[in-house]
Each structure stands twice: as C-alpha cells, then as structure tokens.
Amino acid sequence: MTKDVDVVKNYTDDMMERMEQVYSANPTRATAEELAEELDKPVRSVIAKLSSMGIYKAQARMTKTGAPIVRKADIVDQIENALGTEMPTLAKASKIDLLILKEKVLGAAVLS
C-alpha cells in the first residue's frame, strides 16, 4: 500500500547550496539571521536546516558578563584530577566555593 504523493520541499537544492556557502564562510548566528531574511524563512527553520545538513555550529553560551559558562561538574573534575582523588560530595559545594578551591589547588600545583 504505497501512495504516490508529491512532497513539497521547504528548501530547494539551490537554497541549500547557498546556505552552505554563506554559512560555512562565516558560521555565526548573524549569518543564519541574514540567510533567513534572504530566503524569507524563520531563523529557527534555517538553523534547523543547517543542523540537518550537518554544518550548523552552536554558539558557545555565555554568562551576563560575557564569560563562558562552566559547569560545576567540570570544576570538580579539574580539582579531583589535580589532587588525584575522588570526592563524591564536592559537587554539593557552591560554584563560587569550587572556583576559589580550584584556583587555590591549581595555583599550588603549578608552584610545586
């Protein structure tokens, strides 16, 4: 039971070629927004298409101050690696305390 149904493509081959050329040259959110305007498509649709094409690069998330977001688990891993031991409950400490501890541990490790 197969049906012959004409499938309407949301993006033509020419549109996808253009998207690949432009986005590969400058992989930023602004480029995706420009493509969306040029192709008369929603930005989310363009990003989804770029993702399905395997060329979209997600932008790094930043804090309000512009610093990259660092997970507590990553900080704990760095401390544990520097000390050569596992500390299962260390992740329960506040992020600020973990950052201070990391600075002290890694600073001491570099000096010794």
Distance bins in CASP14 RR format, pairs under 12 A and 6 or more apart:
PFRMAT RR
TARGET T0000
AUTHOR 0000-0000-0000
RMODE 2
METHOD distances of the structure
MODEL  1
9 15 0 0 0 0 1 0 0 0 0 0 0
9 16 0 0 0 0 1 0 0 0 0 0 0
9 49 0 0 0 0 0 1 0 0 0 0 0
10 16 0 0 0 0 0 1 0 0 0 0 0
10 19 0 0 0 0 0 1 0 0 0 0 0
10 39 0 0 0 0 1 0 0 0 0 0 0
10 40 0 0 0 0 0 1 0 0 0 0 0
10 41 1 0 0 1 0 0 0 0 0 0 0
10 42 0 0 0 0 0 1 0 0 0 0 0
10 45 1 0 0 1 0 0 0 0 0 0 0
10 46 0 0 0 0 0 1 0 0 0 0 0
10 48 0 0 0 0 1 0 0 0 0 0 0
10 49 1 0 0 1 0 0 0 0 0 0 0
10 52 0 0 0 0 0 1 0 0 0 0 0
11 17 0 0 0 0 1 0 0 0 0 0 0
11 18 0 0 0 0 1 0 0 0 0 0 0
11 19 1 0 0 1 0 0 0 0 0 0 0
11 20 0 0 0 0 0 1 0 0 0 0 0
11 35 0 0 0 0 0 1 0 0 0 0 0
11 36 0 0 0 0 0 1 0 0 0 0 0
11 39 1 0 0 1 0 0 0 0 0 0 0
11 40 0 0 0 0 0 1 0 0 0 0 0
11 41 1 0 0 1 0 0 0 0 0 0 0
11 45 0 0 0 0 1 0 0 0 0 0 0
11 46 0 0 0 0 1 0 0 0 0 0 0
11 48 0 0 0 0 0 1 0 0 0 0 0
11 49 1 0 1 0 0 0 0 0 0 0 0
11 50 0 0 0 0 0 1 0 0 0 0 0
11 52 0 0 0 0 1 0 0 0 0 0 0
11 53 0 0 0 0 1 0 0 0 0 0 0
12 18 0 0 0 0 1 0 0 0 0 0 0
12 19 0 0 0 0 0 1 0 0 0 0 0
12 39 0 0 0 0 1 0 0 0 0 0 0
12 41 0 0 0 0 0 1 0 0 0 0 0
12 49 0 0 0 0 0 1 0 0 0 0 0
13 19 0 0 0 0 0 1 0 0 0 0 0
13 20 0 0 0 0 0 1 0 0 0 0 0
13 53 0 0 0 0 0 1 0 0 0 0 0
14 20 0 0 0 0 0 1 0 0 0 0 0
14 21 0 0 0 0 0 1 0 0 0 0 0
14 39 0 0 0 0 0 1 0 0 0 0 0
15 21 0 0 0 0 0 1 0 0 0 0 0
15 22 0 0 0 0 0 1 0 0 0 0 0
15 23 0 0 0 0 0 1 0 0 0 0 0
15 35 0 0 0 0 1 0 0 0 0 0 0
15 36 0 0 0 0 0 1 0 0 0 0 0
15 38 0 0 0 0 1 0 0 0 0 0 0
15 39 1 0 1 0 0 0 0 0 0 0 0
15 40 0 0 0 0 0 1 0 0 0 0 0
15 41 0 0 0 0 1 0 0 0 0 0 0
15 45 0 0 0 0 0 1 0 0 0 0 0
15 46 0 0 0 0 1 0 0 0 0 0 0
15 49 0 0 0 0 1 0 0 0 0 0 0
15 50 0 0 0 0 0 1 0 0 0 0 0
15 53 0 0 0 0 0 1 0 0 0 0 0
16 22 0 0 0 0 0 1 0 0 0 0 0
16 23 0 0 0 0 0 1 0 0 0 0 0
16 24 0 0 0 0 0 1 0 0 0 0 0
16 35 0 0 0 0 0 1 0 0 0 0 0
16 39 0 0 0 0 0 1 0 0 0 0 0
16 41 0 0 0 0 0 1 0 0 0 0 0
16 46 0 0 0 0 0 1 0 0 0 0 0
16 49 1 0 0 1 0 0 0 0 0 0 0
16 50 0 0 0 0 1 0 0 0 0 0 0
16 52 0 0 0 0 1 0 0 0 0 0 0
16 53 1 0 0 1 0 0 0 0 0 0 0
16 54 0 0 0 0 0 1 0 0 0 0 0
16 55 0 0 0 0 0 1 0 0 0 0 0
17 23 0 0 0 0 0 1 0 0 0 0 0
17 24 0 0 0 0 0 1 0 0 0 0 0
17 35 0 0 0 0 0 1 0 0 0 0 0
17 39 0 0 0 0 0 1 0 0 0 0 0
17 53 0 0 0 0 0 1 0 0 0 0 0
17 55 0 0 0 0 0 1 0 0 0 0 0
18 24 0 0 0 0 0 1 0 0 0 0 0
18 25 0 0 0 0 0 1 0 0 0 0 0
18 31 0 0 0 0 0 1 0 0 0 0 0
18 34 0 0 0 0 0 1 0 0 0 0 0
18 35 1 0 0 1 0 0 0 0 0 0 0
18 38 1 0 0 1 0 0 0 0 0 0 0
18 39 1 0 0 1 0 0 0 0 0 0 0
18 41 0 0 0 0 0 1 0 0 0 0 0
18 46 0 0 0 0 0 1 0 0 0 0 0
18 49 0 0 0 0 0 1 0 0 0 0 0
18 50 0 0 0 0 0 1 0 0 0 0 0
18 53 0 0 0 0 0 1 0 0 0 0 0
19 25 0 0 0 0 0 1 0 0 0 0 0
19 27 0 0 0 0 0 1 0 0 0 0 0
19 31 0 0 0 0 1 0 0 0 0 0 0
19 32 0 0 0 0 1 0 0 0 0 0 0
19 34 0 0 0 0 0 1 0 0 0 0 0
19 35 1 0 1 0 0 0 0 0 0 0 0
19 36 0 0 0 0 1 0 0 0 0 0 0
19 38 0 0 0 0 1 0 0 0 0 0 0
19 39 1 0 0 1 0 0 0 0 0 0 0
19 41 0 0 0 0 1 0 0 0 0 0 0
19 45 0 0 0 0 0 1 0 0 0 0 0
19 46 1 0 0 1 0 0 0 0 0 0 0
19 47 0 0 0 0 0 1 0 0 0 0 0
19 48 0 0 0 0 0 1 0 0 0 0 0
19 49 1 0 0 1 0 0 0 0 0 0 0
19 50 1 0 0 1 0 0 0 0 0 0 0
19 51 0 0 0 0 0 1 0 0 0 0 0
19 52 0 0 0 0 0 1 0 0 0 0 0
19 53 1 0 0 1 0 0 0 0 0 0 0
19 54 0 0 0 0 0 1 0 0 0 0 0
19 55 0 0 0 0 1 0 0 0 0 0 0
19 56 0 0 0 0 1 0 0 0 0 0 0
20 27 0 0 0 0 0 1 0 0 0 0 0
20 31 0 0 0 0 0 1 0 0 0 0 0
20 35 0 0 0 0 0 1 0 0 0 0 0
20 46 0 0 0 0 0 1 0 0 0 0 0
20 49 0 0 0 0 1 0 0 0 0 0 0
20 50 0 0 0 0 1 0 0 0 0 0 0
20 52 0 0 0 0 0 1 0 0 0 0 0
20 53 1 0 0 1 0 0 0 0 0 0 0
20 54 0 0 0 0 1 0 0 0 0 0 0
20 55 1 0 0 1 0 0 0 0 0 0 0
20 56 0 0 0 0 0 1 0 0 0 0 0
21 27 0 0 0 0 0 1 0 0 0 0 0
21 31 0 0 0 0 0 1 0 0 0 0 0
21 35 0 0 0 0 0 1 0 0 0 0 0
21 38 0 0 0 0 0 1 0 0 0 0 0
21 50 0 0 0 0 0 1 0 0 0 0 0
21 53 0 0 0 0 0 1 0 0 0 0 0
21 55 0 0 0 0 0 1 0 0 0 0 0
22 28 0 0 0 0 0 1 0 0 0 0 0
22 30 0 0 0 0 0 1 0 0 0 0 0
22 31 1 0 0 1 0 0 0 0 0 0 0
22 32 0 0 0 0 1 0 0 0 0 0 0
22 33 0 0 0 0 0 1 0 0 0 0 0
22 34 1 0 0 1 0 0 0 0 0 0 0
22 35 1 0 1 0 0 0 0 0 0 0 0
22 36 0 0 0 0 0 1 0 0 0 0 0
22 37 0 0 0 0 0 1 0 0 0 0 0
22 38 0 0 0 0 1 0 0 0 0 0 0
22 39 0 0 0 0 0 1 0 0 0 0 0
22 46 0 0 0 0 0 1 0 0 0 0 0
22 50 0 0 0 0 0 1 0 0 0 0 0
22 55 0 0 0 0 0 1 0 0 0 0 0
23 29 0 0 0 0 0 1 0 0 0 0 0
23 30 0 0 0 0 0 1 0 0 0 0 0
23 31 1 0 1 0 0 0 0 0 0 0 0
23 32 1 0 0 1 0 0 0 0 0 0 0
23 33 0 0 0 0 0 1 0 0 0 0 0
23 34 0 0 0 0 1 0 0 0 0 0 0
23 35 1 0 0 1 0 0 0 0 0 0 0
23 36 0 0 0 0 0 1 0 0 0 0 0
23 38 0 0 0 0 0 1 0 0 0 0 0
23 39 0 0 0 0 0 1 0 0 0 0 0
23 46 0 0 0 0 1 0 0 0 0 0 0
23 47 0 0 0 0 1 0 0 0 0 0 0
23 49 0 0 0 0 1 0 0 0 0 0 0
23 50 1 0 1 0 0 0 0 0 0 0 0
23 51 0 0 0 0 0 1 0 0 0 0 0
23 53 0 0 0 0 1 0 0 0 0 0 0
23 54 0 0 0 0 0 1 0 0 0 0 0
23 55 1 0 0 1 0 0 0 0 0 0 0
23 56 1 0 0 1 0 0 0 0 0 0 0
23 57 0 0 0 0 1 0 0 0 0 0 0
24 31 0 0 0 0 1 0 0 0 0 0 0
24 35 0 0 0 0 0 1 0 0 0 0 0
24 50 0 0 0 0 1 0 0 0 0 0 0
24 53 0 0 0 0 0 1 0 0 0 0 0
24 54 0 0 0 0 0 1 0 0 0 0 0
24 55 1 0 0 1 0 0 0 0 0 0 0
24 56 0 0 0 0 0 1 0 0 0 0 0
24 57 0 0 0 0 1 0 0 0 0 0 0
25 31 1 0 0 1 0 0 0 0 0 0 0
25 34 0 0 0 0 0 1 0 0 0 0 0
25 35 0 0 0 0 0 1 0 0 0 0 0
25 55 0 0 0 0 0 1 0 0 0 0 0
26 32 0 0 0 0 1 0 0 0 0 0 0
26 33 0 0 0 0 0 1 0 0 0 0 0
26 34 0 0 0 0 1 0 0 0 0 0 0
26 35 0 0 0 0 0 1 0 0 0 0 0
26 55 0 0 0 0 0 1 0 0 0 0 0
26 57 0 0 0 0 0 1 0 0 0 0 0
27 35 0 0 0 0 0 1 0 0 0 0 0
27 47 0 0 0 0 0 1 0 0 0 0 0
27 50 0 0 0 0 1 0 0 0 0 0 0
27 51 0 0 0 0 0 1 0 0 0 0 0
27 54 0 0 0 0 0 1 0 0 0 0 0
27 55 1 0 0 1 0 0 0 0 0 0 0
27 56 1 0 0 1 0 0 0 0 0 0 0
27 57 1 0 1 0 0 0 0 0 0 0 0
27 58 0 0 0 0 1 0 0 0 0 0 0
27 59 0 0 0 0 1 0 0 0 0 0 0
28 34 0 0 0 0 1 0 0 0 0 0 0
28 35 0 0 0 0 0 1 0 0 0 0 0
28 47 0 0 0 0 0 1 0 0 0 0 0
28 50 0 0 0 0 0 1 0 0 0 0 0
28 56 0 0 0 0 0 1 0 0 0 0 0
28 57 0 0 0 0 1 0 0 0 0 0 0
28 58 0 0 0 0 0 1 0 0 0 0 0
28 59 1 0 0 1 0 0 0 0 0 0 0
28 60 0 0 0 0 0 1 0 0 0 0 0
29 35 0 0 0 0 0 1 0 0 0 0 0
29 36 0 0 0 0 0 1 0 0 0 0 0
29 43 0 0 0 0 1 0 0 0 0 0 0
29 44 0 0 0 0 0 1 0 0 0 0 0
29 46 0 0 0 0 0 1 0 0 0 0 0
29 47 0 0 0 0 1 0 0 0 0 0 0
29 50 0 0 0 0 0 1 0 0 0 0 0
29 56 0 0 0 0 0 1 0 0 0 0 0
29 57 0 0 0 0 1 0 0 0 0 0 0
29 58 0 0 0 0 1 0 0 0 0 0 0
29 59 1 0 1 0 0 0 0 0 0 0 0
29 60 0 0 0 0 0 1 0 0 0 0 0
29 61 0 0 0 0 0 1 0 0 0 0 0
30 36 0 0 0 0 0 1 0 0 0 0 0
30 37 0 0 0 0 0 1 0 0 0 0 0
30 43 0 0 0 0 0 1 0 0 0 0 0
30 46 0 0 0 0 0 1 0 0 0 0 0
30 59 0 0 0 0 1 0 0 0 0 0 0
31 37 0 0 0 0 0 1 0 0 0 0 0
31 38 0 0 0 0 0 1 0 0 0 0 0
31 43 0 0 0 0 0 1 0 0 0 0 0
31 46 0 0 0 0 1 0 0 0 0 0 0
31 47 0 0 0 0 0 1 0 0 0 0 0
31 50 0 0 0 0 1 0 0 0 0 0 0
31 55 0 0 0 0 0 1 0 0 0 0 0
31 56 0 0 0 0 0 1 0 0 0 0 0
31 57 0 0 0 0 0 1 0 0 0 0 0
31 59 0 0 0 0 0 1 0 0 0 0 0
32 38 0 0 0 0 0 1 0 0 0 0 0
32 39 0 0 0 0 0 1 0 0 0 0 0
32 41 0 0 0 0 0 1 0 0 0 0 0
32 42 0 0 0 0 0 1 0 0 0 0 0
32 43 1 0 1 0 0 0 0 0 0 0 0
32 44 0 0 0 0 1 0 0 0 0 0 0
32 45 0 0 0 0 1 0 0 0 0 0 0
32 46 1 0 1 0 0 0 0 0 0 0 0
32 47 1 0 1 0 0 0 0 0 0 0 0
32 48 0 0 0 0 0 1 0 0 0 0 0
32 49 0 0 0 0 1 0 0 0 0 0 0
32 50 1 0 0 1 0 0 0 0 0 0 0
32 51 0 0 0 0 0 1 0 0 0 0 0
32 55 0 0 0 0 0 1 0 0 0 0 0
32 56 1 0 0 1 0 0 0 0 0 0 0
32 57 0 0 0 0 0 1 0 0 0 0 0
32 58 0 0 0 0 0 1 0 0 0 0 0
32 59 0 0 0 0 1 0 0 0 0 0 0
33 39 0 0 0 0 0 1 0 0 0 0 0
33 41 0 0 0 0 0 1 0 0 0 0 0
33 42 0 0 0 0 0 1 0 0 0 0 0
33 43 1 0 1 0 0 0 0 0 0 0 0
33 44 0 0 0 0 0 1 0 0 0 0 0
33 45 0 0 0 0 0 1 0 0 0 0 0
33 46 0 0 0 0 1 0 0 0 0 0 0
33 47 0 0 0 0 1 0 0 0 0 0 0
33 50 0 0 0 0 0 1 0 0 0 0 0
33 59 0 0 0 0 0 1 0 0 0 0 0
34 41 0 0 0 0 0 1 0 0 0 0 0
34 43 0 0 0 0 1 0 0 0 0 0 0
34 46 0 0 0 0 1 0 0 0 0 0 0
35 41 1 0 0 1 0 0 0 0 0 0 0
35 42 0 0 0 0 0 1 0 0 0 0 0
35 43 0 0 0 0 1 0 0 0 0 0 0
35 45 0 0 0 0 0 1 0 0 0 0 0
35 46 1 0 1 0 0 0 0 0 0 0 0
35 47 0 0 0 0 1 0 0 0 0 0 0
35 49 0 0 0 0 1 0 0 0 0 0 0
35 50 0 0 0 0 1 0 0 0 0 0 0
35 53 0 0 0 0 0 1 0 0 0 0 0
35 55 0 0 0 0 0 1 0 0 0 0 0
35 56 0 0 0 0 0 1 0 0 0 0 0
36 42 1 0 0 1 0 0 0 0 0 0 0
36 43 1 0 1 0 0 0 0 0 0 0 0
36 44 0 0 0 0 1 0 0 0 0 0 0
36 45 1 0 0 1 0 0 0 0 0 0 0
36 46 1 0 1 0 0 0 0 0 0 0 0
36 47 0 0 0 0 1 0 0 0 0 0 0
36 48 0 0 0 0 0 1 0 0 0 0 0
36 49 0 0 0 0 1 0 0 0 0 0 0
36 50 0 0 0 0 0 1 0 0 0 0 0
37 43 0 0 0 0 1 0 0 0 0 0 0
37 46 0 0 0 0 1 0 0 0 0 0 0
38 46 0 0 0 0 1 0 0 0 0 0 0
39 45 0 0 0 0 1 0 0 0 0 0 0
39 46 1 0 0 1 0 0 0 0 0 0 0
39 49 0 0 0 0 1 0 0 0 0 0 0
39 50 0 0 0 0 0 1 0 0 0 0 0
40 46 0 0 0 0 0 1 0 0 0 0 0
41 47 0 0 0 0 0 1 0 0 0 0 0
41 48 0 0 0 0 1 0 0 0 0 0 0
41 49 0 0 0 0 1 0 0 0 0 0 0
41 50 0 0 0 0 0 1 0 0 0 0 0
42 48 0 0 0 0 1 0 0 0 0 0 0
42 49 0 0 0 0 0 1 0 0 0 0 0
43 49 0 0 0 0 0 1 0 0 0 0 0
43 50 0 0 0 0 0 1 0 0 0 0 0
43 56 0 0 0 0 0 1 0 0 0 0 0
44 50 0 0 0 0 0 1 0 0 0 0 0
44 51 0 0 0 0 0 1 0 0 0 0 0
44 56 0 0 0 0 0 1 0 0 0 0 0
45 51 0 0 0 0 0 1 0 0 0 0 0
45 52 0 0 0 0 0 1 0 0 0 0 0
46 52 0 0 0 0 0 1 0 0 0 0 0
46 53 0 0 0 0 0 1 0 0 0 0 0
46 55 0 0 0 0 0 1 0 0 0 0 0
46 56 0 0 0 0 1 0 0 0 0 0 0
47 53 0 0 0 0 0 1 0 0 0 0 0
47 54 0 0 0 0 0 1 0 0 0 0 0
47 55 0 0 0 0 0 1 0 0 0 0 0
47 56 1 0 1 0 0 0 0 0 0 0 0
47 57 0 0 0 0 0 1 0 0 0 0 0
47 58 0 0 0 0 1 0 0 0 0 0 0
47 59 0 0 0 0 0 1 0 0 0 0 0
48 54 0 0 0 0 0 1 0 0 0 0 0
48 56 0 0 0 0 1 0 0 0 0 0 0
49 55 0 0 0 0 1 0 0 0 0 0 0
49 56 0 0 0 0 1 0 0 0 0 0 0
50 56 1 1 0 0 0 0 0 0 0 0 0
50 57 0 0 0 0 1 0 0 0 0 0 0
50 58 0 0 0 0 0 1 0 0 0 0 0
51 57 0 0 0 0 1 0 0 0 0 0 0
51 58 0 0 0 0 1 0 0 0 0 0 0
59 68 0 0 0 0 0 1 0 0 0 0 0
59 69 0 0 0 0 0 1 0 0 0 0 0
60 66 0 0 0 0 1 0 0 0 0 0 0
60 67 0 0 0 0 0 1 0 0 0 0 0
60 68 1 0 1 0 0 0 0 0 0 0 0
60 69 1 0 0 1 0 0 0 0 0 0 0
60 70 0 0 0 0 0 1 0 0 0 0 0
61 67 0 0 0 0 0 1 0 0 0 0 0
61 68 1 0 0 1 0 0 0 0 0 0 0
61 69 1 0 1 0 0 0 0 0 0 0 0
61 70 0 0 0 0 0 1 0 0 0 0 0
61 71 0 0 0 0 0 1 0 0 0 0 0
62 68 1 0 0 1 0 0 0 0 0 0 0
62 69 1 0 0 1 0 0 0 0 0 0 0
62 70 0 0 0 0 0 1 0 0 0 0 0
63 69 1 0 1 0 0 0 0 0 0 0 0
63 70 0 0 0 0 1 0 0 0 0 0 0
63 95 0 0 0 0 0 1 0 0 0 0 0
67 99 0 0 0 0 0 1 0 0 0 0 0
68 74 0 0 0 0 0 1 0 0 0 0 0
69 75 0 0 0 0 0 1 0 0 0 0 0
69 95 0 0 0 0 0 1 0 0 0 0 0
70 76 0 0 0 0 0 1 0 0 0 0 0
70 77 0 0 0 0 0 1 0 0 0 0 0
70 78 0 0 0 0 1 0 0 0 0 0 0
70 95 0 0 0 0 1 0 0 0 0 0 0
70 96 0 0 0 0 0 1 0 0 0 0 0
70 98 0 0 0 0 1 0 0 0 0 0 0
70 99 0 0 0 0 1 0 0 0 0 0 0
70 102 0 0 0 0 1 0 0 0 0 0 0
71 77 0 0 0 0 1 0 0 0 0 0 0
71 78 0 0 0 0 0 1 0 0 0 0 0
71 91 0 0 0 0 1 0 0 0 0 0 0
71 95 0 0 0 0 1 0 0 0 0 0 0
71 98 0 0 0 0 0 1 0 0 0 0 0
71 99 0 0 0 0 0 1 0 0 0 0 0
72 78 0 0 0 0 0 1 0 0 0 0 0
72 79 0 0 0 0 0 1 0 0 0 0 0
72 90 0 0 0 0 1 0 0 0 0 0 0
72 91 1 0 1 0 0 0 0 0 0 0 0
72 92 0 0 0 0 1 0 0 0 0 0 0
72 93 0 0 0 0 1 0 0 0 0 0 0
72 94 0 0 0 0 1 0 0 0 0 0 0
72 95 1 0 1 0 0 0 0 0 0 0 0
72 96 0 0 0 0 0 1 0 0 0 0 0
72 97 0 0 0 0 0 1 0 0 0 0 0
72 98 1 0 0 1 0 0 0 0 0 0 0
72 99 0 0 0 0 1 0 0 0 0 0 0
72 101 0 0 0 0 0 1 0 0 0 0 0
72 102 0 0 0 0 0 1 0 0 0 0 0
73 79 0 0 0 0 0 1 0 0 0 0 0
73 80 0 0 0 0 0 1 0 0 0 0 0
73 88 0 0 0 0 0 1 0 0 0 0 0
73 90 0 0 0 0 1 0 0 0 0 0 0
73 91 1 0 0 1 0 0 0 0 0 0 0
73 92 0 0 0 0 0 1 0 0 0 0 0
73 93 0 0 0 0 0 1 0 0 0 0 0
73 95 0 0 0 0 0 1 0 0 0 0 0
73 98 0 0 0 0 1 0 0 0 0 0 0
74 80 0 0 0 0 0 1 0 0 0 0 0
74 81 0 0 0 0 0 1 0 0 0 0 0
74 91 0 0 0 0 0 1 0 0 0 0 0
74 95 0 0 0 0 0 1 0 0 0 0 0
74 98 0 0 0 0 1 0 0 0 0 0 0
74 99 0 0 0 0 0 1 0 0 0 0 0
74 102 0 0 0 0 1 0 0 0 0 0 0
75 81 0 0 0 0 0 1 0 0 0 0 0
75 82 0 0 0 0 0 1 0 0 0 0 0
75 87 0 0 0 0 0 1 0 0 0 0 0
75 90 0 0 0 0 1 0 0 0 0 0 0
75 91 0 0 0 0 1 0 0 0 0 0 0
75 93 0 0 0 0 1 0 0 0 0 0 0
75 94 0 0 0 0 0 1 0 0 0 0 0
75 95 1 0 0 1 0 0 0 0 0 0 0
75 96 0 0 0 0 0 1 0 0 0 0 0
75 97 0 0 0 0 1 0 0 0 0 0 0
75 98 1 0 1 0 0 0 0 0 0 0 0
75 99 1 0 0 1 0 0 0 0 0 0 0
75 100 0 0 0 0 0 1 0 0 0 0 0
75 101 0 0 0 0 1 0 0 0 0 0 0
75 102 1 0 1 0 0 0 0 0 0 0 0
75 103 0 0 0 0 0 1 0 0 0 0 0
75 105 0 0 0 0 0 1 0 0 0 0 0
75 106 0 0 0 0 0 1 0 0 0 0 0
76 82 0 0 0 0 0 1 0 0 0 0 0
76 83 0 0 0 0 0 1 0 0 0 0 0
76 85 0 0 0 0 0 1 0 0 0 0 0
76 86 0 0 0 0 1 0 0 0 0 0 0
76 87 1 0 0 1 0 0 0 0 0 0 0
76 88 0 0 0 0 1 0 0 0 0 0 0
76 89 0 0 0 0 1 0 0 0 0 0 0
76 90 1 0 1 0 0 0 0 0 0 0 0
76 91 1 0 1 0 0 0 0 0 0 0 0
76 92 0 0 0 0 1 0 0 0 0 0 0
76 93 0 0 0 0 1 0 0 0 0 0 0
76 95 0 0 0 0 0 1 0 0 0 0 0
76 97 0 0 0 0 0 1 0 0 0 0 0
76 98 1 0 0 1 0 0 0 0 0 0 0
76 99 0 0 0 0 0 1 0 0 0 0 0
76 101 0 0 0 0 1 0 0 0 0 0 0
76 102 0 0 0 0 1 0 0 0 0 0 0
76 105 0 0 0 0 0 1 0 0 0 0 0
77 83 0 0 0 0 0 1 0 0 0 0 0
77 84 0 0 0 0 0 1 0 0 0 0 0
77 86 0 0 0 0 0 1 0 0 0 0 0
77 87 0 0 0 0 0 1 0 0 0 0 0
77 90 0 0 0 0 1 0 0 0 0 0 0
77 91 0 0 0 0 1 0 0 0 0 0 0
77 98 0 0 0 0 0 1 0 0 0 0 0
77 102 0 0 0 0 0 1 0 0 0 0 0
78 84 0 0 0 0 0 1 0 0 0 0 0
78 87 0 0 0 0 0 1 0 0 0 0 0
78 90 0 0 0 0 0 1 0 0 0 0 0
78 98 0 0 0 0 1 0 0 0 0 0 0
78 99 0 0 0 0 0 1 0 0 0 0 0
78 101 0 0 0 0 1 0 0 0 0 0 0
78 102 1 0 1 0 0 0 0 0 0 0 0
78 103 0 0 0 0 0 1 0 0 0 0 0
78 105 0 0 0 0 1 0 0 0 0 0 0
78 106 1 0 0 1 0 0 0 0 0 0 0
78 107 0 0 0 0 0 1 0 0 0 0 0
78 109 0 0 0 0 0 1 0 0 0 0 0
79 85 0 0 0 0 1 0 0 0 0 0 0
79 86 0 0 0 0 0 1 0 0 0 0 0
79 87 1 0 0 1 0 0 0 0 0 0 0
79 90 1 0 0 1 0 0 0 0 0 0 0
79 91 0 0 0 0 0 1 0 0 0 0 0
79 93 0 0 0 0 1 0 0 0 0 0 0
79 97 0 0 0 0 0 1 0 0 0 0 0
79 98 1 0 0 1 0 0 0 0 0 0 0
79 99 0 0 0 0 1 0 0 0 0 0 0
79 100 0 0 0 0 0 1 0 0 0 0 0
79 101 1 0 1 0 0 0 0 0 0 0 0
79 102 1 0 1 0 0 0 0 0 0 0 0
79 103 0 0 0 0 0 1 0 0 0 0 0
79 104 0 0 0 0 1 0 0 0 0 0 0
79 105 1 0 1 0 0 0 0 0 0 0 0
79 106 0 0 0 0 1 0 0 0 0 0 0
79 107 0 0 0 0 0 1 0 0 0 0 0
79 108 0 0 0 0 0 1 0 0 0 0 0
79 109 0 0 0 0 0 1 0 0 0 0 0
80 86 1 0 1 0 0 0 0 0 0 0 0
80 87 1 0 1 0 0 0 0 0 0 0 0
80 88 0 0 0 0 1 0 0 0 0 0 0
80 89 0 0 0 0 0 1 0 0 0 0 0
80 90 1 0 0 1 0 0 0 0 0 0 0
80 91 0 0 0 0 1 0 0 0 0 0 0
80 98 0 0 0 0 0 1 0 0 0 0 0
80 101 0 0 0 0 0 1 0 0 0 0 0
80 102 0 0 0 0 0 1 0 0 0 0 0
80 105 0 0 0 0 1 0 0 0 0 0 0
80 106 0 0 0 0 0 1 0 0 0 0 0
81 87 0 0 0 0 0 1 0 0 0 0 0
81 102 0 0 0 0 0 1 0 0 0 0 0
81 105 0 0 0 0 1 0 0 0 0 0 0
81 106 0 0 0 0 1 0 0 0 0 0 0
81 109 0 0 0 0 1 0 0 0 0 0 0
82 101 0 0 0 0 1 0 0 0 0 0 0
82 102 1 0 0 1 0 0 0 0 0 0 0
82 103 0 0 0 0 0 1 0 0 0 0 0
82 104 0 0 0 0 0 1 0 0 0 0 0
82 105 1 0 1 0 0 0 0 0 0 0 0
82 106 1 0 1 0 0 0 0 0 0 0 0
82 107 0 0 0 0 1 0 0 0 0 0 0
82 108 0 0 0 0 1 0 0 0 0 0 0
82 109 1 0 1 0 0 0 0 0 0 0 0
82 110 0 0 0 0 1 0 0 0 0 0 0
82 112 0 0 0 0 0 1 0 0 0 0 0
83 90 0 0 0 0 1 0 0 0 0 0 0
83 101 0 0 0 0 1 0 0 0 0 0 0
83 102 0 0 0 0 0 1 0 0 0 0 0
83 104 0 0 0 0 0 1 0 0 0 0 0
83 105 1 0 0 1 0 0 0 0 0 0 0
83 106 0 0 0 0 1 0 0 0 0 0 0
83 108 0 0 0 0 1 0 0 0 0 0 0
83 109 0 0 0 0 1 0 0 0 0 0 0
84 105 0 0 0 0 0 1 0 0 0 0 0
84 109 0 0 0 0 0 1 0 0 0 0 0
85 105 0 0 0 0 0 1 0 0 0 0 0
87 93 0 0 0 0 1 0 0 0 0 0 0
87 98 0 0 0 0 0 1 0 0 0 0 0
87 101 0 0 0 0 0 1 0 0 0 0 0
87 105 0 0 0 0 0 1 0 0 0 0 0
90 97 0 0 0 0 1 0 0 0 0 0 0
90 98 1 0 0 1 0 0 0 0 0 0 0
90 101 0 0 0 0 1 0 0 0 0 0 0
90 102 0 0 0 0 0 1 0 0 0 0 0
90 105 0 0 0 0 0 1 0 0 0 0 0
91 97 0 0 0 0 0 1 0 0 0 0 0
91 98 0 0 0 0 1 0 0 0 0 0 0
91 101 0 0 0 0 0 1 0 0 0 0 0
92 98 0 0 0 0 1 0 0 0 0 0 0
93 99 0 0 0 0 1 0 0 0 0 0 0
93 100 0 0 0 0 1 0 0 0 0 0 0
93 101 1 0 0 1 0 0 0 0 0 0 0
93 102 0 0 0 0 0 1 0 0 0 0 0
94 100 0 0 0 0 1 0 0 0 0 0 0
94 101 0 0 0 0 0 1 0 0 0 0 0
95 101 0 0 0 0 0 1 0 0 0 0 0
95 102 0 0 0 0 0 1 0 0 0 0 0
96 102 0 0 0 0 0 1 0 0 0 0 0
96 103 0 0 0 0 0 1 0 0 0 0 0
97 103 0 0 0 0 0 1 0 0 0 0 0
97 104 0 0 0 0 0 1 0 0 0 0 0
98 104 0 0 0 0 0 1 0 0 0 0 0
98 105 0 0 0 0 0 1 0 0 0 0 0
98 106 0 0 0 0 0 1 0 0 0 0 0
99 105 0 0 0 0 0 1 0 0 0 0 0
99 106 0 0 0 0 0 1 0 0 0 0 0
100 106 0 0 0 0 0 1 0 0 0 0 0
100 107 0 0 0 0 0 1 0 0 0 0 0
101 107 0 0 0 0 0 1 0 0 0 0 0
101 108 0 0 0 0 0 1 0 0 0 0 0
102 108 0 0 0 0 0 1 0 0 0 0 0
102 109 0 0 0 0 0 1 0 0 0 0 0
103 109 0 0 0 0 0 1 0 0 0 0 0
103 110 0 0 0 0 0 1 0 0 0 0 0
104 110 0 0 0 0 0 1 0 0 0 0 0
104 111 0 0 0 0 0 1 0 0 0 0 0
105 111 0 0 0 0 0 1 0 0 0 0 0
105 112 0 0 0 0 0 1 0 0 0 0 0
106 112 0 0 0 0 0 1 0 0 0 0 0
END
